[in-house]
Amino acid sequence: MKGIHVPDDPDAPKSILTDVGLSGYRNRWEGQTLHYMGEGRSGDQQPVGGNAELLSAWQKRYAVRVFEKLARNQWVDRGLYRVAAYHYQYLDEERRRAFEFVLEPVGPVAQAPDRKE
């Protein structure tokens, strides 16, 4: 399952599936701000697929729904977020370029049961 869901219908809502420490991606929370790594585990990440969708969300300022995986078959709907910024940077330890998207909540968000924010 990909982390960035891009439905066939261009008007349908977009969503992100994230985890912290479960998938190998460097996703992390800073308070209620999500730092989300782009799609692609090997080679330089490209602005295609889910990465292109998040770049479009940043440019057009539309919200995406964020779901966080807590454990196998356990998800929490964190609410709507906007892409506030993004970085395309070289990761020395991985020897490749990758996107990092900074997502901030649009309104009220659900707190993960085991996270103190």
Backbone bond lengths (Angstrom), bond angles and torsions (degrees), N, CA, C in turn:
res aa  C-N    CA-C-N  psi(-1)  N-CA   C-N-CA  omega(-1)  CA-C   N-CA-C  phi
1 M - - - 1.444 - - 1.523 108.43 -
2 K 1.318 115.67 128.71 1.460 119.92 178.08 1.521 110.02 -76.70
3 G 1.323 115.70 152.36 1.454 120.91 -178.88 1.513 114.43 -78.23
4 I 1.331 117.36 -23.82 1.462 120.93 -179.91 1.520 107.11 -112.43
5 H 1.338 116.57 113.06 1.465 121.51 -177.33 1.519 109.39 -91.22
6 V 1.325 115.88 118.31 1.463 122.26 178.46 1.529 107.04 -116.28
7 P 1.333 118.07 101.74 1.461 120.07 -178.62 1.529 112.00 -68.34
8 D 1.329 115.73 158.45 1.468 120.91 178.37 1.522 111.57 -63.86
9 D 1.325 117.21 -34.96 1.466 122.34 179.06 1.528 108.33 -77.65
10 P 1.334 119.01 115.09 1.470 120.33 -177.17 1.528 113.85 -63.45
11 D 1.341 117.73 -19.05 1.463 120.57 179.38 1.524 112.85 -91.94
12 A 1.322 117.41 -6.23 1.465 120.98 -179.39 1.524 110.07 -74.11
13 P 1.336 117.12 152.35 1.471 120.10 179.53 1.532 111.61 -63.59
14 K 1.315 115.52 145.91 1.460 122.19 177.13 1.526 107.89 -98.39
15 S 1.334 116.41 153.70 1.457 119.21 178.95 1.524 110.25 -143.88
16 I 1.326 113.75 159.96 1.460 122.54 178.38 1.521 107.62 -124.23
17 L 1.322 116.16 135.76 1.453 122.31 172.10 1.518 105.95 -107.71
18 T 1.316 116.49 122.96 1.464 119.24 -176.62 1.520 110.59 -129.70
19 D 1.289 115.35 162.97 1.454 122.66 170.95 1.518 106.82 -150.43
20 V 1.287 115.13 165.96 1.462 120.32 176.41 1.521 106.79 -122.69
21 G 1.330 115.72 111.13 1.455 120.67 176.43 1.518 116.00 84.10
22 L 1.331 119.11 5.31 1.462 120.30 -178.40 1.520 113.17 -104.59
23 S 1.321 118.47 -30.30 1.466 121.17 -171.28 1.524 114.32 -102.68
24 G 1.296 118.11 -12.69 1.458 120.09 -174.54 1.517 113.03 96.32
25 Y 1.333 117.44 -13.39 1.462 120.66 174.51 1.528 108.80 -79.82
26 R 1.318 116.30 157.64 1.467 121.52 -176.92 1.526 112.53 -91.68
27 N 1.304 117.84 39.87 1.458 120.72 177.33 1.520 108.59 -66.09
28 R 1.332 115.91 143.14 1.466 118.86 178.52 1.521 109.47 -154.92
29 W 1.309 114.68 154.45 1.460 122.25 175.24 1.516 108.82 -104.66
30 E 1.320 116.25 139.22 1.463 123.42 168.10 1.514 104.53 -124.19
31 G 1.335 116.01 96.95 1.456 119.96 -171.16 1.516 108.02 65.00
32 Q 1.325 117.05 -124.24 1.466 120.89 178.50 1.531 112.07 -99.13
33 T 1.318 117.67 6.16 1.465 122.10 177.73 1.524 109.11 -91.07
34 L 1.329 115.71 129.50 1.458 121.66 179.43 1.524 109.80 -100.23
35 H 1.320 116.33 127.64 1.463 122.83 171.70 1.526 105.40 -102.32
36 Y 1.326 115.00 110.55 1.460 122.13 -169.85 1.523 110.26 -115.56
37 M 1.324 116.15 123.53 1.462 120.99 179.09 1.521 109.76 -78.76
38 G 1.322 116.02 141.87 1.456 121.49 -179.33 1.520 112.86 -67.33
39 E 1.342 115.02 174.46 1.463 121.83 -179.83 1.519 110.78 -79.19
40 G 1.326 114.25 143.91 1.460 121.22 176.55 1.510 110.48 116.45
41 R 1.333 116.57 114.30 1.467 120.81 -175.84 1.518 114.05 -95.57
42 S 1.335 117.39 -16.11 1.467 118.53 -179.66 1.523 109.23 -134.12
43 G 1.311 115.20 148.28 1.461 120.39 -177.19 1.515 111.12 70.17
44 D 1.317 115.42 174.37 1.465 119.96 178.23 1.525 109.82 -64.69
45 Q 1.322 116.53 133.72 1.457 120.16 174.71 1.522 108.97 -69.32
46 Q 1.314 115.43 145.96 1.459 121.79 -177.51 1.526 110.23 -115.97
47 P 1.334 117.80 156.67 1.468 121.35 179.10 1.533 111.15 -81.86
48 V 1.328 115.96 61.42 1.464 122.53 179.60 1.526 108.76 -130.84
49 G 1.330 117.14 165.77 1.456 121.75 176.36 1.516 112.10 57.48
50 G 1.322 115.76 -130.43 1.461 121.19 -178.71 1.517 113.34 -62.86
51 N 1.329 117.39 -34.83 1.468 119.74 177.51 1.523 110.39 -63.24
52 A 1.330 116.81 -42.15 1.469 120.64 177.79 1.525 110.44 -63.22
53 E 1.332 116.55 -37.51 1.467 120.30 179.89 1.529 110.87 -65.19
54 L 1.329 117.70 -41.98 1.469 119.88 178.78 1.524 111.40 -70.49
55 L 1.319 118.00 -33.30 1.470 120.29 174.06 1.528 110.07 -64.23
56 S 1.323 116.89 -39.15 1.464 121.31 176.85 1.526 110.63 -66.02
57 A 1.336 116.94 -40.84 1.470 120.91 177.94 1.524 110.27 -61.39
58 W 1.334 117.41 -37.85 1.465 121.12 177.50 1.524 109.89 -66.22
59 Q 1.322 116.43 -48.01 1.463 120.88 -176.21 1.528 111.80 -66.29
60 K 1.324 117.32 -42.54 1.470 121.71 -175.34 1.524 113.47 -93.37
61 R 1.344 116.00 -5.24 1.474 122.69 175.62 1.530 113.67 63.30
62 Y 1.324 117.98 35.15 1.465 118.29 175.38 1.524 110.01 -98.46
63 A 1.326 114.61 155.01 1.462 121.31 -175.30 1.526 111.34 -86.27
64 V 1.321 114.95 153.83 1.461 122.67 172.42 1.526 107.70 -126.00
65 R 1.321 116.03 148.14 1.464 120.44 178.45 1.523 108.61 -86.62
66 V 1.334 116.48 137.64 1.462 121.93 -178.72 1.529 109.39 -112.29
67 F 1.325 115.25 125.51 1.460 122.55 173.31 1.523 107.11 -113.32
68 E 1.330 116.92 132.70 1.465 120.82 179.72 1.520 110.22 -111.01
69 K 1.324 115.43 130.46 1.463 121.37 176.42 1.521 108.49 -84.86
70 L 1.331 115.31 124.27 1.459 120.60 179.30 1.523 111.33 -97.84
71 A 1.326 115.98 -34.83 1.461 123.32 179.37 1.524 106.89 -163.33
72 R 1.295 116.93 177.86 1.468 119.92 179.21 1.528 109.97 -55.65
73 N 1.323 115.46 126.65 1.472 123.18 179.80 1.527 113.65 59.84
74 Q 1.312 117.99 22.39 1.467 121.42 177.96 1.530 108.79 -127.43
75 W 1.343 115.21 110.97 1.464 122.63 -177.20 1.512 109.55 -125.60
76 V 1.331 116.11 151.95 1.465 121.08 172.50 1.532 107.44 -128.54
77 D 1.339 115.03 136.08 1.468 121.49 176.38 1.521 106.69 -81.34
78 R 1.329 117.05 110.18 1.465 121.24 -177.39 1.522 112.56 -82.99
79 G 1.330 118.10 -11.30 1.457 120.63 177.40 1.519 112.34 108.13
80 L 1.338 114.96 -166.52 1.465 121.55 -177.83 1.524 111.28 -91.93
81 Y 1.323 114.78 138.17 1.468 122.36 -179.28 1.521 109.32 -133.10
82 R 1.326 115.30 153.05 1.467 121.81 172.06 1.525 108.56 -113.54
83 V 1.321 114.94 147.26 1.464 120.09 174.44 1.525 106.35 -77.34
84 A 1.325 116.66 106.40 1.465 122.00 -177.48 1.525 111.58 -81.86
85 A 1.329 116.20 -29.49 1.469 121.14 -178.29 1.526 108.04 -163.95
86 Y 1.311 114.97 166.92 1.461 119.67 171.66 1.518 107.97 -149.06
87 H 1.327 114.80 156.95 1.462 122.41 177.55 1.527 107.14 -131.74
88 Y 1.311 116.31 140.26 1.462 121.73 172.38 1.515 104.48 -117.75
89 Q 1.317 116.17 107.05 1.457 119.91 -168.20 1.525 111.66 -134.77
90 Y 1.324 114.15 158.90 1.457 121.00 177.05 1.522 108.67 -85.39
91 L 1.334 116.39 127.93 1.461 122.18 177.42 1.525 107.88 -100.92
92 D 1.323 116.60 106.63 1.468 121.20 -175.83 1.524 112.83 -54.20
93 E 1.336 116.61 -48.68 1.458 120.11 -174.63 1.531 112.92 -67.75
94 E 1.341 117.30 -22.27 1.468 120.70 178.20 1.529 112.10 -102.94
95 R 1.336 116.18 -9.22 1.465 123.38 -179.94 1.527 111.78 52.17
96 R 1.323 114.42 51.91 1.464 120.76 178.42 1.519 110.07 -162.00
97 R 1.334 115.82 166.00 1.461 121.99 176.72 1.527 108.64 -97.69
98 A 1.344 114.96 141.20 1.463 119.51 -178.13 1.524 110.22 -144.95
99 F 1.324 114.59 153.26 1.457 121.43 174.72 1.521 109.84 -84.78
100 E 1.322 115.79 141.99 1.459 122.47 166.79 1.522 105.66 -126.71
101 F 1.331 115.72 119.82 1.459 121.92 179.48 1.519 108.57 -101.59
102 V 1.326 116.67 133.76 1.464 122.52 179.26 1.522 106.77 -104.54
103 L 1.331 116.07 114.02 1.462 121.63 -176.57 1.521 110.33 -111.57
104 E 1.324 115.54 130.88 1.466 121.72 -180.00 1.518 109.31 -117.85
105 P 1.343 117.26 145.09 1.463 120.19 -177.26 1.522 112.29 -65.03
106 V 1.344 114.54 145.58 1.462 121.46 177.53 1.522 109.82 -85.31
107 G 1.302 117.07 -39.92 1.466 122.61 -178.41 1.515 108.62 -146.43
108 P 1.331 116.54 -147.12 1.470 119.58 178.88 1.527 110.68 -60.08
109 V 1.313 115.60 141.62 1.462 120.72 178.92 1.516 109.62 -126.21
110 A 1.320 115.14 152.45 1.458 120.58 176.19 1.517 108.54 -82.87
111 Q 1.298 115.90 138.04 1.462 120.81 176.86 1.515 108.28 -91.33
112 A 1.306 116.89 135.15 1.457 120.35 175.44 1.523 108.06 -61.46
113 P 1.338 118.25 138.29 1.463 120.90 -174.52 1.516 115.36 -55.51
114 D 1.342 117.73 -32.60 1.464 119.49 -176.05 1.516 113.56 -104.87
115 R 1.317 118.07 13.33 1.457 121.02 -178.20 1.516 109.61 -111.10
116 K 1.309 116.52 133.39 1.463 121.69 175.24 1.509 108.25 -96.78
117 E 1.334 116.64 119.80 1.469 120.37 -179.08 1.504 110.47 -124.00
